[in-house]
């Protein structure tokens, strides 16, 4: 009888211990950016949210992209919380991390982590994975994505060199730099020009793209251009679920987790984080400047969640 009781308590202890460390994101609580709310009356970005539960700590940097005050907060987090893993907003494939002197706070965070031999999770999806997910819901998502890529690329060319590119040139660029063999065949130049004319009543090769597409034309919104809606769907159906799954997986394995994502992402899955961990405490301002070491780095990447 004593052995049975002992075994019962042992099993109970294991179950309680495992349960206390099992964090599962409730994706039903995910919101779009438009649906999200400011976390406090003190709200201004960037800021740090600190969640604690069952001996685990999540330090979430809600960043303002490419801002010195964000980089100050990165330094502050590593100096004061000593995280055991960094989960950052960077594609698992695609763009290459450069060095921690970058004003991109995710590269900077990965660089600091590498100096401290801390593993880094690249917790964003490459575009081809996002499009695979969206195409299951909208067969036209791929064409919209291709058009968005080419329009944006032409506008960048205009800023750098003073002229827009042509549909022929953009299809070649897209096929070379963005298309992958497991994607559908891209629109040809003629197909794209017809597509563009039907939607914007302009000839792509002669249109003033900056007049048609204003500053917020790719921002994730349900209203605006079809590209605004595409960005919102990418976040809601692809990126944010992948992000929160990676954060939860890190919490299940490590005691102190540092997560660095744009402030908009924090707001869209704040309710998920609070459901898993309770209400956080916030740090709104820090004074911490220590960015003198600008050596390159090799990050210690780990994969906690497979791509969908």
SETOR-556306 format. One record per residue (C-alpha): y, x, z; residue number from 1. Coordinates in nm, 3 decimals, padded with zeros to 5 digits. Layout:
N
<site <Y; X; Z>; NUM>
...
This chain:
308
<site <00.000; 00.000; 00.000>; 1>
<site <00.235; 00.285; 00.091>; 2>
<site <00.172; 00.445; -00.248>; 3>
<site <00.250; 00.116; -00.425>; 4>
<site <00.579; 00.074; -00.232>; 5>
<site <00.672; 00.436; -00.300>; 6>
<site <00.596; 00.392; -00.669>; 7>
<site <00.800; 00.068; -00.677>; 8>
<site <01.104; 00.239; -00.528>; 9>
<site <01.063; 00.534; -00.764>; 10>
<site <01.055; 00.304; -01.066>; 11>
<site <01.351; 00.107; -00.928>; 12>
<site <01.550; 00.425; -00.878>; 13>
<site <01.478; 00.541; -01.233>; 14>
<site <01.574; 00.201; -01.373>; 15>
<site <01.899; 00.188; -01.174>; 16>
<site <01.984; 00.546; -01.266>; 17>
<site <01.915; 00.485; -01.631>; 18>
<site <02.108; 00.159; -01.627>; 19>
<site <02.405; 00.321; -01.456>; 20>
<site <02.426; 00.574; -01.737>; 21>
<site <02.361; 00.344; -02.031>; 22>
<site <02.683; 00.245; -02.202>; 23>
<site <02.655; -00.001; -02.490>; 24>
<site <02.969; -00.101; -02.685>; 25>
<site <03.006; -00.475; -02.734>; 26>
<site <03.129; -00.484; -03.094>; 27>
<site <03.214; -00.853; -03.061>; 28>
<site <03.520; -00.738; -02.862>; 29>
<site <03.653; -00.527; -03.147>; 30>
<site <03.992; -00.638; -03.280>; 31>
<site <04.202; -00.553; -03.581>; 32>
<site <04.526; -00.364; -03.528>; 33>
<site <04.725; -00.684; -03.585>; 34>
<site <04.524; -00.863; -03.317>; 35>
<site <04.557; -00.580; -03.064>; 36>
<site <04.810; -00.566; -02.783>; 37>
<site <05.009; -00.288; -02.620>; 38>
<site <04.815; -00.167; -02.316>; 39>
<site <05.118; -00.169; -02.084>; 40>
<site <05.486; -00.252; -02.059>; 41>
<site <05.538; 00.124; -02.041>; 42>
<site <05.375; 00.157; -02.379>; 43>
<site <05.483; 00.437; -02.607>; 44>
<site <05.261; 00.673; -02.797>; 45>
<site <05.106; 00.919; -02.739>; 46>
<site <04.940; 00.856; -02.405>; 47>
<site <04.619; 00.929; -02.215>; 48>
<site <04.386; 00.660; -02.079>; 49>
<site <04.146; 00.765; -01.802>; 50>
<site <03.833; 00.554; -01.749>; 51>
<site <03.586; 00.614; -01.465>; 52>
<site <03.255; 00.447; -01.391>; 53>
<site <02.916; 00.547; -01.246>; 54>
<site <03.017; 00.912; -01.211>; 55>
<site <03.131; 00.930; -01.575>; 56>
<site <03.485; 00.994; -01.694>; 57>
<site <03.632; 00.916; -02.034>; 58>
<site <03.966; 01.080; -02.111>; 59>
<site <04.100; 00.904; -02.417>; 60>
<site <04.399; 01.054; -02.597>; 61>
<site <04.574; 00.779; -02.795>; 62>
<site <04.759; 01.011; -03.027>; 63>
<site <05.077; 01.008; -03.226>; 64>
<site <04.973; 01.202; -03.534>; 65>
<site <05.118; 01.548; -03.596>; 66>
<site <05.352; 01.531; -03.295>; 67>
<site <05.424; 01.815; -03.052>; 68>
<site <05.396; 01.580; -02.753>; 69>
<site <05.042; 01.495; -02.865>; 70>
<site <04.948; 01.863; -02.874>; 71>
<site <05.095; 01.902; -02.525>; 72>
<site <04.860; 01.629; -02.410>; 73>
<site <04.560; 01.803; -02.570>; 74>
<site <04.639; 02.115; -02.366>; 75>
<site <04.688; 01.900; -02.056>; 76>
<site <04.349; 01.732; -02.095>; 77>
<site <04.155; 02.057; -02.128>; 78>
<site <04.343; 02.223; -01.841>; 79>
<site <04.319; 01.935; -01.594>; 80>
<site <03.998; 01.744; -01.676>; 81>
<site <03.770; 02.015; -01.816>; 82>
<site <03.573; 01.787; -02.051>; 83>
<site <03.214; 01.867; -02.143>; 84>
<site <03.235; 01.730; -02.498>; 85>
<site <03.512; 01.643; -02.746>; 86>
<site <03.481; 01.337; -02.973>; 87>
<site <03.746; 01.353; -03.245>; 88>
<site <03.878; 01.152; -03.540>; 89>
<site <03.749; 01.366; -03.822>; 90>
<site <03.503; 01.297; -04.103>; 91>
<site <03.151; 01.425; -04.054>; 92>
<site <03.167; 01.549; -04.410>; 93>
<site <03.442; 01.590; -04.664>; 94>
<site <03.755; 01.769; -04.543>; 95>
<site <03.710; 02.102; -04.371>; 96>
<site <03.846; 02.178; -04.027>; 97>
<site <04.091; 02.466; -04.054>; 98>
<site <04.217; 02.627; -03.735>; 99>
<site <04.359; 02.519; -03.406>; 100>
<site <04.713; 02.615; -03.500>; 101>
<site <04.716; 02.299; -03.709>; 102>
<site <04.954; 02.023; -03.597>; 103>
<site <04.665; 01.788; -03.670>; 104>
<site <04.566; 01.707; -03.311>; 105>
<site <04.198; 01.662; -03.401>; 106>
<site <04.168; 02.010; -03.552>; 107>
<site <04.364; 02.145; -03.258>; 108>
<site <04.131; 01.972; -03.011>; 109>
<site <03.823; 02.109; -03.191>; 110>
<site <03.973; 02.458; -03.176>; 111>
<site <04.037; 02.445; -02.803>; 112>
<site <03.687; 02.306; -02.746>; 113>
<site <03.535; 02.588; -02.951>; 114>
<site <03.711; 02.849; -02.738>; 115>
<site <03.550; 02.693; -02.433>; 116>
<site <03.206; 02.658; -02.600>; 117>
<site <03.228; 02.280; -02.577>; 118>
<site <03.043; 02.072; -02.840>; 119>
<site <03.248; 01.866; -03.083>; 120>
<site <03.152; 01.530; -03.235>; 121>
<site <03.313; 01.446; -03.569>; 122>
<site <03.327; 01.070; -03.515>; 123>
<site <03.475; 00.935; -03.834>; 124>
<site <03.300; 00.836; -04.155>; 125>
<site <03.357; 00.992; -04.497>; 126>
<site <03.498; 00.757; -04.759>; 127>
<site <03.170; 00.711; -04.943>; 128>
<site <03.005; 00.581; -04.626>; 129>
<site <03.296; 00.344; -04.559>; 130>
<site <03.272; 00.207; -04.912>; 131>
<site <02.896; 00.155; -04.885>; 132>
<site <02.954; -00.061; -04.578>; 133>
<site <03.240; -00.258; -04.733>; 134>
<site <03.057; -00.311; -05.063>; 135>
<site <02.790; -00.508; -04.878>; 136>
<site <03.063; -00.759; -04.790>; 137>
<site <03.284; -00.735; -05.099>; 138>
<site <03.145; -00.619; -05.437>; 139>
<site <03.502; -00.544; -05.551>; 140>
<site <03.574; -00.302; -05.266>; 141>
<site <03.470; 00.001; -05.467>; 142>
<site <03.714; -00.065; -05.752>; 143>
<site <03.992; -00.128; -05.501>; 144>
<site <03.909; 00.199; -05.326>; 145>
<site <03.911; 00.394; -05.655>; 146>
<site <04.246; 00.242; -05.752>; 147>
<site <04.395; 00.321; -05.411>; 148>
<site <04.277; 00.682; -05.432>; 149>
<site <04.423; 00.730; -05.781>; 150>
<site <04.756; 00.560; -05.708>; 151>
<site <04.799; 00.766; -05.393>; 152>
<site <04.705; 01.085; -05.577>; 153>
<site <04.957; 01.014; -05.852>; 154>
<site <05.230; 00.949; -05.594>; 155>
<site <05.150; 01.280; -05.422>; 156>
<site <05.174; 01.454; -05.760>; 157>
<site <05.517; 01.299; -05.806>; 158>
<site <05.635; 01.432; -05.468>; 159>
<site <05.506; 01.781; -05.543>; 160>
<site <05.582; 01.822; -05.910>; 161>
<site <05.834; 01.552; -05.998>; 162>
<site <05.617; 01.347; -06.235>; 163>
<site <05.343; 01.088; -06.205>; 164>
<site <05.002; 01.149; -06.359>; 165>
<site <04.830; 00.934; -06.623>; 166>
<site <04.532; 00.702; -06.590>; 167>
<site <04.320; 00.952; -06.787>; 168>
<site <04.418; 01.235; -06.555>; 169>
<site <04.357; 01.030; -06.242>; 170>
<site <04.011; 00.914; -06.349>; 171>
<site <03.920; 01.278; -06.410>; 172>
<site <04.057; 01.378; -06.069>; 173>
<site <03.878; 01.093; -05.892>; 174>
<site <03.549; 01.172; -06.061>; 175>
<site <03.578; 01.540; -05.970>; 176>
<site <03.707; 01.515; -05.613>; 177>
<site <03.607; 01.174; -05.472>; 178>
<site <03.314; 01.032; -05.665>; 179>
<site <02.959; 01.102; -05.550>; 180>
<site <02.633; 01.040; -05.736>; 181>
<site <02.521; 00.762; -05.501>; 182>
<site <02.842; 00.567; -05.569>; 183>
<site <02.878; 00.313; -05.851>; 184>
<site <03.016; 00.449; -06.177>; 185>
<site <03.396; 00.471; -06.156>; 186>
<site <03.626; 00.263; -06.375>; 187>
<site <03.720; 00.435; -06.698>; 188>
<site <04.087; 00.497; -06.773>; 189>
<site <04.102; 00.187; -06.995>; 190>
<site <03.925; -00.028; -06.736>; 191>
<site <04.161; 00.094; -06.467>; 192>
<site <04.470; 00.026; -06.680>; 193>
<site <04.351; -00.330; -06.741>; 194>
<site <04.275; -00.370; -06.368>; 195>
<site <04.621; -00.239; -06.275>; 196>
<site <04.802; -00.456; -06.532>; 197>
<site <04.629; -00.773; -06.414>; 198>
<site <04.730; -00.716; -06.053>; 199>
<site <05.075; -00.561; -06.075>; 200>
<site <05.195; -00.663; -06.423>; 201>
<site <05.281; -00.301; -06.504>; 202>
<site <05.142; -00.028; -06.728>; 203>
<site <05.009; 00.242; -06.495>; 204>
<site <05.117; 00.524; -06.727>; 205>
<site <05.482; 00.410; -06.730>; 206>
<site <05.516; 00.236; -06.391>; 207>
<site <05.738; 00.367; -06.109>; 208>
<site <05.469; 00.363; -05.842>; 209>
<site <05.713; 00.426; -05.558>; 210>
<site <05.894; 00.106; -05.649>; 211>
<site <05.574; -00.097; -05.649>; 212>
<site <05.412; 00.060; -05.341>; 213>
<site <05.637; 00.097; -05.041>; 214>
<site <05.581; 00.318; -04.739>; 215>
<site <05.332; 00.091; -04.558>; 216>
<site <05.121; -00.003; -04.862>; 217>
<site <04.803; 00.155; -04.720>; 218>
<site <04.855; 00.052; -04.356>; 219>
<site <04.567; -00.161; -04.217>; 220>
<site <04.704; -00.515; -04.244>; 221>
<site <04.561; -00.851; -04.343>; 222>
<site <04.877; -00.924; -04.543>; 223>
<site <05.054; -00.718; -04.807>; 224>
<site <04.871; -00.554; -05.095>; 225>
<site <04.497; -00.560; -05.154>; 226>
<site <04.508; -00.199; -05.036>; 227>
<site <04.641; -00.304; -04.694>; 228>
<site <04.346; -00.540; -04.661>; 229>
<site <04.105; -00.268; -04.777>; 230>
<site <04.232; -00.033; -04.504>; 231>
<site <04.199; -00.303; -04.239>; 232>
<site <03.843; -00.380; -04.347>; 233>
<site <03.753; -00.010; -04.352>; 234>
<site <03.867; 00.021; -03.990>; 235>
<site <03.717; -00.304; -03.863>; 236>
<site <03.378; -00.295; -04.038>; 237>
<site <03.315; 00.079; -04.073>; 238>
<site <03.531; 00.324; -03.883>; 239>
<site <03.589; 00.160; -03.544>; 240>
<site <03.226; 00.055; -03.484>; 241>
<site <03.119; 00.413; -03.563>; 242>
<site <03.387; 00.555; -03.331>; 243>
<site <03.294; 00.345; -03.028>; 244>
<site <02.922; 00.411; -03.079>; 245>
<site <02.991; 00.784; -03.071>; 246>
<site <03.204; 00.757; -02.758>; 247>
<site <02.932; 00.554; -02.583>; 248>
<site <02.663; 00.803; -02.692>; 249>
<site <02.871; 01.089; -02.551>; 250>
<site <02.914; 00.906; -02.219>; 251>
<site <02.540; 00.853; -02.198>; 252>
<site <02.481; 01.226; -02.229>; 253>
<site <02.783; 01.398; -02.071>; 254>
<site <02.967; 01.350; -01.744>; 255>
<site <03.322; 01.405; -01.871>; 256>
<site <03.407; 01.300; -02.227>; 257>
<site <03.730; 01.370; -02.414>; 258>
<site <03.806; 01.136; -02.706>; 259>
<site <04.100; 01.192; -02.942>; 260>
<site <04.192; 00.917; -03.188>; 261>
<site <04.503; 00.764; -03.331>; 262>
<site <04.679; 00.520; -03.100>; 263>
<site <04.598; 00.232; -03.333>; 264>
<site <04.225; 00.295; -03.290>; 265>
<site <04.261; 00.299; -02.912>; 266>
<site <04.425; -00.042; -02.922>; 267>
<site <04.164; -00.198; -03.153>; 268>
<site <03.872; -00.107; -02.929>; 269>
<site <04.046; -00.100; -02.590>; 270>
<site <03.865; -00.419; -02.486>; 271>
<site <03.531; -00.255; -02.568>; 272>
<site <03.619; 00.048; -02.354>; 273>
<site <03.732; -00.174; -02.066>; 274>
<site <03.414; -00.381; -02.095>; 275>
<site <03.203; -00.065; -02.061>; 276>
<site <03.413; 00.121; -01.805>; 277>
<site <03.670; -00.106; -01.642>; 278>
<site <04.049; -00.080; -01.653>; 279>
<site <04.190; 00.269; -01.708>; 280>
<site <04.478; 00.458; -01.554>; 281>
<site <04.743; 00.582; -01.796>; 282>
<site <04.940; 00.903; -01.829>; 283>
<site <05.248; 00.847; -02.044>; 284>
<site <05.424; 01.183; -02.036>; 285>
<site <05.319; 01.542; -01.968>; 286>
<site <05.493; 01.877; -01.954>; 287>
<site <05.244; 02.133; -02.077>; 288>
<site <05.299; 02.388; -02.351>; 289>
<site <05.041; 02.657; -02.426>; 290>
<site <04.986; 02.702; -02.798>; 291>
<site <05.015; 03.076; -02.850>; 292>
<site <04.657; 03.160; -02.941>; 293>
<site <04.613; 03.091; -03.313>; 294>
<site <04.278; 03.241; -03.404>; 295>
<site <04.038; 03.066; -03.635>; 296>
<site <03.725; 02.908; -03.494>; 297>
<site <03.371; 02.791; -03.559>; 298>
<site <03.314; 02.457; -03.392>; 299>
<site <02.992; 02.378; -03.210>; 300>
<site <02.915; 02.046; -03.383>; 301>
<site <02.666; 01.796; -03.243>; 302>
<site <02.551; 01.464; -03.390>; 303>
<site <02.496; 01.181; -03.144>; 304>
<site <02.501; 00.879; -03.376>; 305>
<site <02.357; 00.879; -03.730>; 306>
<site <02.572; 00.746; -04.011>; 307>
<site <02.503; 00.377; -04.085>; 308>
